[in-house]
Amino acid sequence: MKRLLRTTLNQDYMNIVILALRITVAVFMITHALPKINKLLAGGEIQFPDPIGVGPTFSLALAVFAEFFCSILIGIGLVTRLASVPLIITMAVAAFIVHATDPLKGKELALIYLILYIILFIIGSGKFSVDYLITRKKNLKP
């Protein structure tokens, strides 16, 4: 019972949880990006929301960049905080602009992703990441 009520964090467990969070959110978001990549590469007229007024093709390209490429970076833990920024923006636009008039059910997925990316921005990539390996090597040099 004491273990269940303990409020201290085990750093090793926390790093495993961060790794699981990074990989899970990356894989799930990449599944959202794949149809967008197909739409972008298919040619022809692009039908995609243009919530910030840059044109549907560029809006789609921005979404693909964030959802695919930034998700890969988060998954491997490379520049995780920086990679989370485009995803935070994309999910905020999706939730508060594209789905602004939708009921909560229509925007809840974007809001969940938004919260997860904000958490990753705050906590970073953890010990099991490329970021950690890079900073560790820099700290070991004399």
N, C-alpha and C positions, 0 to 999 in steps of 0.2 A: 504494500500500500504506500509505503514511503516513496518508492520509485515513481509511482503514478502522480504523486503530489509534489515532487521535486520541481523547483523553478529554475535551477541552474541548467545550463546547456552543455552537453557533451560535444566538444568541438569536432571530434571525428564523425559522430552521427550527423552533425549539422552539415559538414562537407559532403557527406553521402546524399543527404536530402537536397542540397543545392545542385549536385550533379544530376540527380533524378529529375528535379524540376527543370533544369536547363535542357536536358535531352528530351523529356516529355513535351515541353512546350514547343521546342524546335521541330520535332517530328510532326506534331499536330498542326502547327502553322504551315509547314511545308506541304502538307496535304491540301491546305486551302490555297496555296500558291500554284500548285501544278496546273489546275484548270486555267488560271490566269496566264500562266506561261504559254499554254497551248493557244489561248485566245490571242495573245500578243504575237506569237510566231505564225499563226495561221494565215495572216494576210487578210486583205479585205477591210471593210469598214469596221472599226472598233465601236462596240456598244458597251460603254462603261460609264458609271457616274463620274461627273466632273465637279466635285464639291468645292474645289478651291479655284476654279476658273483657269486651269492651265491646258485644257483640252482633254478629251477622253483617252487618247493614246498615251499622252504623258502621264496622266493620272494612273492609268493601268501600269505603266512602266515603273512609276514610283511605288505602287503597291507590290509589284513583283520584286523590286529591289528589296523592300523592307521584309516582305513575307518569306521570300526564298533565301536571298543572300545573307541578310542579317540573321535569319534563323539558323543558317549553317554556322555562322560565327558564334552565335550563342551556344549552339549545340556542342561545339568543340571548346568553347570557353576562350575565345580569342577576341580581345577588345569588347568584352561583354557589355560593359556599361555604355560604351559608345554605340554598339550595335543595337542596344535596346531603345535608343532615342528615336530612330525612324519608326520602330514598331509601336512605341508609345504614341507618336504622332498619328500613325496610320489607324490605330485602334480608337484614339480619341476622335478623329475625323469620322470614322465609321459609326461610332456610338452617338456622337453629339451633333453630327451634321447629316450624314447619309441616312441614318435611322432616327433622326431627331423626332419625327412625328409618329414613329412606330411605338407600340406598347412595349413594356419592359421585356417581354418575351422575345421581341424582335431585335433587341440590342444587348441582351444579357451576355451573349458569347463574346462580343467585342469588349464589354465591360470587364468580364472575367480575364480575358487576355490583357487588357489595359492594366488591371491590378497586378497580374503576374509580372508584366514587364516593368512596372514601377518597383516592385519588390526586387527583381533582378538588378535594376539600376542601383538601388540602395545597397543591397548586400554584395553585389559583385559576383564573380564566377566561382569563388571557393578554391580549395586546395587542389581539386582534381580538374585542372584546366590548363590550357596553354598559357593563359595570363600568369598563372602561378609559376609555371616553369620559367617563363621569361623574367619575371621579377626576382625569382629565386636565384637565377644565374647572375643577374645584375648585382644582387646583394652579396653573393659569394666572392665576387672579384675584389681584389685588394685596392 
